[in-house]
C-alpha cells in the first residue's frame, strides 16, 4: 500500500480520466469535508451486473455525491460504466484497474463493493483500514470467519458499513415486520423462505487464454492462484466451485433468510439440517447444488426453512421469491412487491402493494428499494440518520445462515450451533469456518 500512495500524487498510469457532468476538476477539488457541504466522494468497486443498480442514486443530485473512481479488473466493464454515466452524474471519475489505488486516495469517502463473493469481505476490510465507508453487496462474506472479521474491523475503525440486503429499506416490509413484532399474527413460530429460478446449463470450463483487458491476478485477489478457465470471470464463477462463490444460497437466500430472521427476531440457530444436490443438466459446468432444502431450529421452538430451486421455475408458493411467516393467530406473505396478511382460515384481511419496481430474479436487480437503502447509507455517513437499516453486525448474522446451509451440504451432515457466538459444534464443519488466502492477502486485525 505504501508503494501505491505515489499513484495518487502523480499521474494515473494506465488509468483513463473521464469528465462527468460537463466539467473537469483537479484531485484537490475533491478534498471536501463531510459536514462542510455534505458532499460525499464515491468510488465504484466492481462493474458487473449489479453496478447499474447504483445509477439512480448517483444521478440524483439531491444525494450530493461526486463519482471519483470507476474500478474494475476488466477494462471493457469499467469503460462501459464510464460511458453509461458520462454527463449524467457529478464529479470527474477516473477509470482504474486496481482498487488498492482507490483506497490510497484519502479523498474517497465511500466505496460501493459489487465484486465477486471472494472479494466482498477483503475489499471491505481493506476499505475500512483506509478510512472508507462501505456499501457491501450480499453475500457480505465468503465464509463464517470473514463475517466475524467484518464486524471486528467495523468496531475497530468505526466506519459506516451497510450490507446490500435492500428489502430492509422497503416501507412495506418495515411496516409488516413492525406489525408482526407487535403481535398482529400472534406468537410467531415459523418462516418459510424460498426462491425459484430457471437458470440454464453452464458451459464446462476449459483452459483458455486470459481475455483481453482482464487482470486475472487481480480478479483472483485474495484467493489462491489458479490457471484461467473459459468463462470463469463472468458470473458463472458463482457455480464453478467454492474458491470464488457461495452457491445460490449465498447468492440469493441471503435476502429471504434475512427477512425471516428479522420477522422471528432470532439470531443464531441451535441446529441446522440441509438436503441439497445438483439435479439438473447433469453434464454441464455447474459443480455445486442447484436444489436445496434447509431447516434452522432456533431457541423458543422457532423454525426457519429455506426452499431454493435454481433451475426449475415452478412457482411452488405462487411467486418466484419471498417469505411466509406463520403465527398462532394468522400468517403473512412478504416479498419485494409488498405483503398480504391472512387470518387462520387463510383469508386475506389486509394487503399492501409496493409502488416501486425492485427486481426479483433478474440478473443485477435494482430499483426503489436499492435507492432507499443507499440513501440510508448516505444519511448515516452524514449523521442525518443514526441507524443503518442493515448494519454489518446484523447482516453478518443473516449471512451466517447461508454459510451454515452450505457447510451442512458440503460435509453431508446436520449439526448443532452455539447460540452465543454462532460457532458450529462439529469439528468437521469447523474446518470450513474460514478459507485459504493467497500469501500476502491474509487479514490482519
NORDA-V976846 format. One record per residue. N is the residue number from 0. SS is DSSP state (@ for helix, = for strand, . for the rest). PHI is phi in radians with two decimals (NA if undefined). D_FIRST is the distance of its C-alpha to the first C-alpha in Angstrom with 1 decimal. Layout:
# NORDA-V976846
n=N ss=SS phi=PHI d_first=D_FIRST
n=N ss=SS phi=PHI d_first=D_FIRST
This chain:
# NORDA-V976846
n=0 ss=. phi=NA d_first=0.0
n=1 ss=@ phi=-1.12 d_first=3.8
n=2 ss=@ phi=-1.23 d_first=5.4
n=3 ss=@ phi=-1.61 d_first=5.1
n=4 ss=@ phi=-1.13 d_first=6.7
n=5 ss=@ phi=-1.14 d_first=9.7
n=6 ss=@ phi=-1.02 d_first=10.3
n=7 ss=@ phi=-1.25 d_first=11.6
n=8 ss=@ phi=-1.44 d_first=13.6
n=9 ss=. phi=-1.95 d_first=15.2
n=10 ss=. phi=-1.33 d_first=16.9
n=11 ss=. phi=-1.44 d_first=15.6
n=12 ss=. phi=-1.17 d_first=16.0
n=13 ss=. phi=1.42 d_first=17.5
n=14 ss=. phi=-1.91 d_first=17.7
n=15 ss== phi=-2.04 d_first=21.0
n=16 ss== phi=-1.32 d_first=21.9
n=17 ss== phi=-2.29 d_first=24.5
n=18 ss== phi=-1.48 d_first=26.9
n=19 ss=. phi=-2.16 d_first=28.0
n=20 ss=. phi=1.61 d_first=30.8
n=21 ss=. phi=1.60 d_first=32.5
n=22 ss=. phi=-2.36 d_first=30.5
n=23 ss=. phi=-1.89 d_first=27.4
n=24 ss=. phi=-2.34 d_first=25.3
n=25 ss=. phi=-1.40 d_first=22.7
n=26 ss=@ phi=-1.03 d_first=19.3
n=27 ss=@ phi=-1.10 d_first=20.9
n=28 ss=@ phi=-1.20 d_first=23.5
n=29 ss=@ phi=-1.65 d_first=21.2
n=30 ss=. phi=-1.42 d_first=20.6
n=31 ss=. phi=-1.57 d_first=23.3
n=32 ss=. phi=-1.77 d_first=23.5
n=33 ss=. phi=-1.08 d_first=24.8
n=34 ss=. phi=1.99 d_first=28.3
n=35 ss=. phi=-1.32 d_first=29.1
n=36 ss=. phi=-2.40 d_first=29.8
n=37 ss=. phi=1.17 d_first=28.3
n=38 ss=. phi=-1.25 d_first=26.2
n=39 ss== phi=-1.99 d_first=23.3
n=40 ss== phi=-1.57 d_first=20.5
n=41 ss== phi=-1.99 d_first=19.9
n=42 ss== phi=-2.15 d_first=17.6
n=43 ss== phi=-1.70 d_first=19.1
n=44 ss== phi=-2.02 d_first=17.2
n=45 ss=. phi=1.79 d_first=19.7
n=46 ss=. phi=-2.15 d_first=22.8
n=47 ss=. phi=-1.50 d_first=25.3
n=48 ss=. phi=-1.14 d_first=28.6
n=49 ss=. phi=-1.38 d_first=27.5
n=50 ss=@ phi=-1.05 d_first=25.8
n=51 ss=@ phi=-1.15 d_first=29.3
n=52 ss=@ phi=-1.22 d_first=30.1
n=53 ss=@ phi=-1.58 d_first=27.8
n=54 ss=@ phi=-1.02 d_first=29.7
n=55 ss=@ phi=-1.00 d_first=32.5
n=56 ss=@ phi=-1.27 d_first=30.5
n=57 ss=@ phi=-1.23 d_first=28.3
n=58 ss=@ phi=-1.37 d_first=31.6
n=59 ss=. phi=-1.27 d_first=33.3
n=60 ss=@ phi=-1.13 d_first=33.2
n=61 ss=@ phi=-1.17 d_first=34.3
n=62 ss=@ phi=-1.37 d_first=30.8
n=63 ss=. phi=0.94 d_first=29.5
n=64 ss== phi=-2.15 d_first=26.1
n=65 ss== phi=-1.91 d_first=24.2
n=66 ss== phi=-1.56 d_first=22.5
n=67 ss== phi=-1.89 d_first=19.5
n=68 ss== phi=-2.50 d_first=17.6
n=69 ss== phi=-2.14 d_first=19.2
n=70 ss== phi=-2.08 d_first=16.8
n=71 ss=. phi=-2.77 d_first=18.2
n=72 ss=. phi=-1.38 d_first=17.8
n=73 ss== phi=-1.88 d_first=21.5
n=74 ss=@ phi=-0.97 d_first=22.3
n=75 ss=@ phi=-1.20 d_first=25.7
n=76 ss=@ phi=-1.27 d_first=24.7
n=77 ss=@ phi=-1.19 d_first=22.4
n=78 ss=@ phi=-1.18 d_first=25.1
n=79 ss=@ phi=-1.12 d_first=27.8
n=80 ss=@ phi=-1.13 d_first=26.2
n=81 ss=@ phi=-1.02 d_first=25.8
n=82 ss=@ phi=-1.19 d_first=29.4
n=83 ss=@ phi=-1.03 d_first=30.6
n=84 ss=@ phi=-1.78 d_first=29.2
n=85 ss=. phi=-1.03 d_first=29.8
n=86 ss=. phi=1.37 d_first=32.2
n=87 ss=. phi=-2.02 d_first=32.4
n=88 ss=. phi=-2.30 d_first=29.5
n=89 ss=. phi=-1.49 d_first=28.2
n=90 ss=. phi=1.85 d_first=25.2
n=91 ss== phi=-1.93 d_first=23.6
n=92 ss== phi=-1.61 d_first=21.4
n=93 ss== phi=-1.61 d_first=19.0
n=94 ss== phi=-1.41 d_first=19.2
n=95 ss== phi=-2.53 d_first=15.9
n=96 ss=. phi=-1.62 d_first=15.0
n=97 ss=. phi=-1.90 d_first=11.4
n=98 ss=@ phi=-1.12 d_first=10.8
n=99 ss=@ phi=-1.14 d_first=7.0
n=100 ss=@ phi=-1.24 d_first=8.1
n=101 ss=@ phi=-1.18 d_first=10.6
n=102 ss=@ phi=-1.06 d_first=8.7
n=103 ss=. phi=-1.28 d_first=7.1
n=104 ss=. phi=-1.51 d_first=10.8
n=105 ss=. phi=-1.19 d_first=12.6
n=106 ss=. phi=-1.38 d_first=15.8
n=107 ss=. phi=-1.36 d_first=15.5
n=108 ss=. phi=-1.68 d_first=17.7
n=109 ss== phi=-2.52 d_first=18.3
n=110 ss== phi=-2.16 d_first=17.2
n=111 ss== phi=-1.74 d_first=19.9
n=112 ss== phi=-1.71 d_first=18.9
n=113 ss=. phi=-2.12 d_first=21.5
n=114 ss=. phi=-1.54 d_first=20.0
n=115 ss=. phi=-1.07 d_first=21.9
n=116 ss=@ phi=-0.96 d_first=22.6
n=117 ss=@ phi=-1.21 d_first=20.2
n=118 ss=@ phi=-1.71 d_first=17.2
n=119 ss=@ phi=-1.01 d_first=18.8
n=120 ss=@ phi=-1.21 d_first=17.9
n=121 ss=@ phi=-1.02 d_first=14.4
n=122 ss=@ phi=-1.09 d_first=13.5
n=123 ss=@ phi=-1.32 d_first=15.3
n=124 ss=@ phi=-1.27 d_first=13.9
n=125 ss=@ phi=-1.11 d_first=10.2
n=126 ss=@ phi=-1.13 d_first=11.8
n=127 ss=@ phi=-1.11 d_first=13.7
n=128 ss=@ phi=-1.00 d_first=11.0
n=129 ss=. phi=-1.56 d_first=9.7
n=130 ss=. phi=1.55 d_first=13.4
n=131 ss=. phi=-1.76 d_first=14.8
n=132 ss== phi=-1.46 d_first=18.3
n=133 ss== phi=-2.37 d_first=18.8
n=134 ss== phi=-1.75 d_first=21.9
n=135 ss== phi=-1.87 d_first=21.6
n=136 ss=. phi=-1.19 d_first=24.2
n=137 ss=. phi=-1.29 d_first=26.3
n=138 ss=. phi=-1.27 d_first=26.0
n=139 ss=. phi=-1.20 d_first=23.5
n=140 ss=. phi=-2.50 d_first=22.9
n=141 ss=. phi=-1.53 d_first=23.5
n=142 ss=. phi=-2.78 d_first=25.3
n=143 ss=@ phi=-1.03 d_first=26.7
n=144 ss=@ phi=-1.05 d_first=24.1
n=145 ss=@ phi=-1.16 d_first=21.4
n=146 ss=@ phi=-1.10 d_first=23.8
n=147 ss=@ phi=-1.08 d_first=24.1
n=148 ss=@ phi=-1.13 d_first=20.3
n=149 ss=@ phi=-1.05 d_first=20.0
n=150 ss=@ phi=-1.11 d_first=22.8
n=151 ss=@ phi=-1.15 d_first=21.3
n=152 ss=@ phi=-1.10 d_first=17.9
n=153 ss=@ phi=-1.11 d_first=20.0
n=154 ss=@ phi=-1.15 d_first=22.2
n=155 ss=@ phi=-1.20 d_first=19.5
n=156 ss=@ phi=-1.73 d_first=17.7
n=157 ss=. phi=1.17 d_first=20.9
n=158 ss=. phi=-1.52 d_first=19.6
n=159 ss=. phi=-1.46 d_first=22.2
n=160 ss== phi=-2.28 d_first=21.9
n=161 ss== phi=-1.86 d_first=24.8
n=162 ss== phi=-1.48 d_first=25.7
n=163 ss=. phi=-1.46 d_first=27.3
n=164 ss=. phi=-1.63 d_first=30.7
n=165 ss=@ phi=-1.19 d_first=32.3
n=166 ss=@ phi=-1.15 d_first=35.9
n=167 ss=@ phi=-1.10 d_first=35.2
n=168 ss=@ phi=-1.80 d_first=35.5
n=169 ss=. phi=-1.37 d_first=38.8
n=170 ss=@ phi=-0.98 d_first=41.7
n=171 ss=@ phi=-1.17 d_first=44.1
n=172 ss=@ phi=-1.16 d_first=42.1
n=173 ss=@ phi=-1.05 d_first=41.5
n=174 ss=@ phi=-1.12 d_first=45.2
n=175 ss=@ phi=-1.24 d_first=46.5
n=176 ss=@ phi=-1.12 d_first=44.1
n=177 ss=@ phi=-1.09 d_first=45.4
n=178 ss=@ phi=-1.10 d_first=48.9
n=179 ss=@ phi=-1.06 d_first=48.3
n=180 ss=@ phi=-1.12 d_first=47.0
n=181 ss=. phi=-1.63 d_first=50.1
n=182 ss=. phi=1.65 d_first=52.4
n=183 ss=. phi=-1.10 d_first=53.4
n=184 ss=. phi=-2.04 d_first=53.8
n=185 ss=. phi=1.33 d_first=54.7
n=186 ss=. phi=-1.41 d_first=52.9
n=187 ss== phi=-1.38 d_first=50.0
n=188 ss== phi=-2.27 d_first=49.9
n=189 ss== phi=-2.73 d_first=48.2
n=190 ss== phi=-2.40 d_first=45.9
n=191 ss== phi=-2.07 d_first=45.7
n=192 ss== phi=-1.83 d_first=42.5
n=193 ss== phi=-2.59 d_first=42.7
n=194 ss== phi=-2.71 d_first=41.3
n=195 ss== phi=-2.31 d_first=43.1
n=196 ss=. phi=-2.48 d_first=41.9
n=197 ss== phi=-2.07 d_first=43.2
n=198 ss=. phi=-1.15 d_first=40.3
n=199 ss=. phi=-1.60 d_first=41.6
n=200 ss=. phi=-1.06 d_first=41.1
n=201 ss=. phi=-1.75 d_first=37.7
n=202 ss=. phi=-1.05 d_first=37.5
n=203 ss=. phi=-1.34 d_first=37.3
n=204 ss=. phi=-1.05 d_first=34.0
n=205 ss=. phi=-2.25 d_first=34.6
n=206 ss== phi=-1.00 d_first=32.5
n=207 ss=. phi=-2.75 d_first=31.5
n=208 ss=. phi=-1.14 d_first=29.4
n=209 ss=. phi=-1.12 d_first=26.1
n=210 ss=. phi=-1.02 d_first=27.1
n=211 ss=. phi=-1.02 d_first=26.5
n=212 ss=. phi=1.56 d_first=23.4
n=213 ss== phi=-1.71 d_first=21.8
n=214 ss=. phi=-1.57 d_first=18.4
n=215 ss=@ phi=-1.16 d_first=19.7
n=216 ss=@ phi=-1.11 d_first=16.7
n=217 ss=@ phi=-1.27 d_first=14.6
n=218 ss=@ phi=-1.00 d_first=17.8
n=219 ss=@ phi=-1.22 d_first=17.9
n=220 ss=. phi=0.85 d_first=14.3
n=221 ss=. phi=-1.31 d_first=14.9
n=222 ss=. phi=-1.45 d_first=18.4
n=223 ss=. phi=-0.99 d_first=19.9
n=224 ss=. phi=-1.22 d_first=20.4
n=225 ss=. phi=-2.54 d_first=23.9
n=226 ss=. phi=-1.31 d_first=25.8
n=227 ss=. phi=-1.32 d_first=26.3
n=228 ss== phi=-2.13 d_first=29.5
n=229 ss=. phi=-0.92 d_first=31.2
n=230 ss=. phi=1.31 d_first=30.5
n=231 ss=. phi=-1.09 d_first=27.9
n=232 ss=. phi=-1.27 d_first=25.2
n=233 ss=. phi=-1.84 d_first=27.7
n=234 ss=. phi=1.20 d_first=28.8
n=235 ss=@ phi=-1.17 d_first=30.8
n=236 ss=@ phi=-0.95 d_first=27.8
n=237 ss=@ phi=-0.96 d_first=29.3
n=238 ss=@ phi=-1.96 d_first=32.2
n=239 ss=. phi=-1.70 d_first=31.0
n=240 ss=. phi=2.19 d_first=30.1
n=241 ss=. phi=-1.55 d_first=28.0
n=242 ss=. phi=-1.17 d_first=24.7
n=243 ss=. phi=-1.92 d_first=23.8
n=244 ss=. phi=-1.82 d_first=26.6
n=245 ss=. phi=-2.24 d_first=28.6
n=246 ss=@ phi=1.09 d_first=31.9
n=247 ss=@ phi=-1.15 d_first=34.1
n=248 ss=@ phi=-1.14 d_first=34.1
n=249 ss=@ phi=-1.18 d_first=30.4
n=250 ss=@ phi=-1.26 d_first=30.7
n=251 ss=@ phi=-2.27 d_first=33.7
n=252 ss=@ phi=-1.06 d_first=35.4
n=253 ss=@ phi=-0.82 d_first=32.7
n=254 ss=@ phi=-1.13 d_first=34.4
n=255 ss=@ phi=-1.24 d_first=38.0
n=256 ss=@ phi=-1.12 d_first=37.3
n=257 ss=@ phi=-1.13 d_first=35.5
n=258 ss=@ phi=-1.10 d_first=38.6
n=259 ss=@ phi=-1.08 d_first=40.8
n=260 ss=@ phi=-1.15 d_first=39.0
n=261 ss=@ phi=-1.04 d_first=39.0
n=262 ss=@ phi=-1.18 d_first=42.7
n=263 ss=@ phi=-1.45 d_first=43.7
n=264 ss=. phi=0.97 d_first=41.5
n=265 ss=. phi=-2.12 d_first=40.3
n=266 ss=. phi=-2.04 d_first=37.1
n=267 ss=. phi=-1.51 d_first=36.9
n=268 ss=. phi=-1.33 d_first=39.8
n=269 ss=. phi=-1.50 d_first=42.1
n=270 ss== phi=-2.57 d_first=42.6
n=271 ss== phi=-2.24 d_first=41.1
n=272 ss== phi=-2.34 d_first=43.1
n=273 ss== phi=-2.50 d_first=42.2
n=274 ss== phi=-2.16 d_first=44.0
n=275 ss== phi=-2.68 d_first=42.1
n=276 ss== phi=-2.92 d_first=42.5
n=277 ss=. phi=-1.55 d_first=42.1
n=278 ss=. phi=-2.15 d_first=45.5
n=279 ss=. phi=-2.33 d_first=45.2
n=280 ss=. phi=0.85 d_first=44.7
n=281 ss=. phi=-0.96 d_first=44.9
n=282 ss=. phi=-1.79 d_first=43.9
n=283 ss=. phi=-1.49 d_first=40.9
n=284 ss=. phi=-1.45 d_first=37.2
n=285 ss=. phi=-1.20 d_first=36.6
n=286 ss=. phi=-1.87 d_first=36.1
n=287 ss=. phi=-1.71 d_first=35.8
n=288 ss=. phi=-1.14 d_first=38.7
n=289 ss=. phi=-2.14 d_first=39.9
n=290 ss== phi=-2.45 d_first=42.3
n=291 ss== phi=-2.50 d_first=41.7
n=292 ss== phi=-2.26 d_first=43.9
n=293 ss== phi=-2.17 d_first=42.2
n=294 ss== phi=-2.22 d_first=43.7
n=295 ss== phi=-2.10 d_first=42.1
n=296 ss== phi=-1.77 d_first=44.5
n=297 ss== phi=-2.00 d_first=43.7
n=298 ss=. phi=-0.97 d_first=45.4
n=299 ss=. phi=1.41 d_first=48.5
n=300 ss=. phi=1.03 d_first=49.6
n=301 ss== phi=-1.79 d_first=47.2
n=302 ss== phi=-2.33 d_first=46.1
n=303 ss== phi=-2.12 d_first=43.6
n=304 ss== phi=-2.04 d_first=44.1
n=305 ss== phi=-2.10 d_first=41.9
n=306 ss== phi=-2.06 d_first=43.7
n=307 ss== phi=-1.97 d_first=41.3
n=308 ss== phi=-2.24 d_first=42.7
n=309 ss=. phi=-1.39 d_first=40.3
n=310 ss== phi=-2.29 d_first=42.9
n=311 ss=. phi=-2.44 d_first=46.2
n=312 ss=. phi=-1.50 d_first=46.6
n=313 ss=. phi=-1.07 d_first=49.6
n=314 ss=. phi=-1.60 d_first=49.5
n=315 ss=. phi=-0.95 d_first=50.6
n=316 ss=. phi=-1.91 d_first=50.2
n=317 ss=. phi=1.48 d_first=51.1
n=318 ss=. phi=-2.66 d_first=47.5
n=319 ss=. phi=-1.46 d_first=44.5
n=320 ss== phi=-2.85 d_first=42.3
n=321 ss== phi=2.71 d_first=42.9
n=322 ss== phi=-2.51 d_first=44.0
n=323 ss== phi=-1.75 d_first=47.4
n=324 ss== phi=-2.10 d_first=47.9
n=325 ss== phi=-1.95 d_first=51.1
n=326 ss== phi=-2.30 d_first=52.9
n=327 ss=. phi=-1.17 d_first=56.3
n=328 ss=. phi=-2.15 d_first=57.7
n=329 ss== phi=2.88 d_first=56.0
n=330 ss== phi=-2.63 d_first=52.9
n=331 ss== phi=-2.41 d_first=50.3
n=332 ss== phi=-1.96 d_first=48.5
n=333 ss== phi=-2.32 d_first=45.3
n=334 ss== phi=-2.58 d_first=43.0
n=335 ss=. phi=-1.26 d_first=41.1
n=336 ss=. phi=-1.63 d_first=44.5
n=337 ss== phi=2.35 d_first=45.8
n=338 ss== phi=-2.66 d_first=48.0
n=339 ss== phi=-2.30 d_first=51.6
n=340 ss== phi=-1.89 d_first=53.3
n=341 ss== phi=-1.99 d_first=56.1
n=342 ss=. phi=-1.49 d_first=58.9
n=343 ss=. phi=-1.18 d_first=60.1
n=344 ss=. phi=-1.57 d_first=62.4
n=345 ss=. phi=1.52 d_first=59.5
n=346 ss=. phi=-1.48 d_first=60.6
n=347 ss== phi=-1.25 d_first=58.0
n=348 ss== phi=-1.88 d_first=58.6
n=349 ss== phi=-2.88 d_first=55.6
n=350 ss== phi=-2.59 d_first=52.9
n=351 ss== phi=-2.52 d_first=50.3
n=352 ss== phi=-1.84 d_first=48.8
n=353 ss=. phi=-1.16 d_first=45.5
n=354 ss=. phi=-1.54 d_first=45.8
n=355 ss=. phi=-1.50 d_first=42.3
n=356 ss=. phi=-2.46 d_first=41.1
n=357 ss=. phi=-1.12 d_first=38.2
n=358 ss=. phi=-1.19 d_first=38.1
n=359 ss=. phi=-1.69 d_first=39.2
n=360 ss=. phi=-1.81 d_first=38.5
n=361 ss=. phi=-1.13 d_first=37.4
n=362 ss=. phi=-1.09 d_first=34.1
n=363 ss=. phi=1.64 d_first=31.4
n=364 ss=. phi=1.20 d_first=33.7
n=365 ss=. phi=1.94 d_first=33.3
n=366 ss=. phi=2.51 d_first=35.9
n=367 ss=@ phi=-1.15 d_first=37.0
n=368 ss=@ phi=-1.14 d_first=35.6
n=369 ss=@ phi=-1.05 d_first=32.1
n=370 ss=@ phi=-1.01 d_first=32.7
n=371 ss=@ phi=-1.16 d_first=33.9
n=372 ss=@ phi=-1.12 d_first=31.1
n=373 ss=@ phi=-1.20 d_first=28.5
n=374 ss=@ phi=-1.03 d_first=30.8
n=375 ss=@ phi=-1.09 d_first=30.8
n=376 ss=@ phi=-1.02 d_first=27.0
n=377 ss=@ phi=-1.10 d_first=27.0
n=378 ss=@ phi=-1.12 d_first=29.9
n=379 ss=@ phi=-1.26 d_first=28.2
n=380 ss=@ phi=-1.01 d_first=25.1
n=381 ss=@ phi=-1.37 d_first=27.6
n=382 ss=. phi=1.44 d_first=29.7
n=383 ss=. phi=-1.47 d_first=32.7
n=384 ss=. phi=-2.26 d_first=32.9
n=385 ss=. phi=-1.75 d_first=32.3
n=386 ss=. phi=-2.24 d_first=32.0
n=387 ss=. phi=-1.24 d_first=29.9
n=388 ss=. phi=-1.29 d_first=32.3
n=389 ss=. phi=-2.48 d_first=30.0
n=390 ss== phi=-1.10 d_first=27.6
n=391 ss=@ phi=-1.05 d_first=25.2
n=392 ss=@ phi=-1.17 d_first=27.3
n=393 ss=@ phi=-1.48 d_first=30.3
n=394 ss=@ phi=-1.02 d_first=28.6
n=395 ss=@ phi=-1.14 d_first=27.3
n=396 ss=@ phi=-1.21 d_first=30.9
n=397 ss=@ phi=-1.07 d_first=32.3
n=398 ss=@ phi=-1.10 d_first=29.7
n=399 ss=@ phi=-1.03 d_first=30.8
n=400 ss=@ phi=-1.08 d_first=34.2
n=401 ss=@ phi=-1.13 d_first=32.9
n=402 ss=@ phi=-1.11 d_first=31.2
n=403 ss=@ phi=-1.00 d_first=34.4
n=404 ss=@ phi=-1.09 d_first=36.4
n=405 ss=@ phi=-1.08 d_first=34.2
n=406 ss=@ phi=-1.18 d_first=34.2
n=407 ss=@ phi=-1.05 d_first=38.0
n=408 ss=@ phi=-1.08 d_first=38.4
n=409 ss=@ phi=-1.21 d_first=36.3
n=410 ss=@ phi=-1.67 d_first=38.3
n=411 ss=. phi=1.21 d_first=41.6
n=412 ss=. phi=-2.50 d_first=42.4
n=413 ss=. phi=-1.48 d_first=42.7
n=414 ss== phi=-2.79 d_first=41.3
n=415 ss== phi=-1.63 d_first=41.4
n=416 ss== phi=-2.27 d_first=38.6
n=417 ss=. phi=-1.30 d_first=38.1
n=418 ss=. phi=-1.27 d_first=38.5
n=419 ss=. phi=-1.45 d_first=36.8
n=420 ss=. phi=-2.14 d_first=33.3
n=421 ss=. phi=1.43 d_first=33.6
n=422 ss=. phi=-1.27 d_first=33.3
n=423 ss== phi=-1.42 d_first=35.5
n=424 ss=. phi=-1.64 d_first=38.5
n=425 ss=. phi=-2.70 d_first=38.5
n=426 ss=@ phi=-1.09 d_first=36.9
n=427 ss=@ phi=-1.12 d_first=36.6
n=428 ss=@ phi=-1.14 d_first=35.0
n=429 ss=@ phi=-1.18 d_first=32.5
n=430 ss=. phi=-1.17 d_first=31.2
n=431 ss=. phi=-1.77 d_first=29.8
n=432 ss=. phi=-1.13 d_first=28.2
n=433 ss=. phi=-2.16 d_first=24.6
n=434 ss=. phi=-2.65 d_first=23.2
n=435 ss=. phi=-1.48 d_first=21.6
n=436 ss=. phi=-2.00 d_first=17.9
n=437 ss=. phi=-1.05 d_first=16.5
n=438 ss=. phi=-0.88 d_first=15.3
n=439 ss=. phi=1.71 d_first=11.7
n=440 ss=. phi=-1.88 d_first=11.9
n=441 ss=. phi=-1.14 d_first=14.2
n=442 ss=. phi=-1.17 d_first=14.1
n=443 ss=. phi=-2.26 d_first=13.7
n=444 ss=. phi=-2.00 d_first=15.9
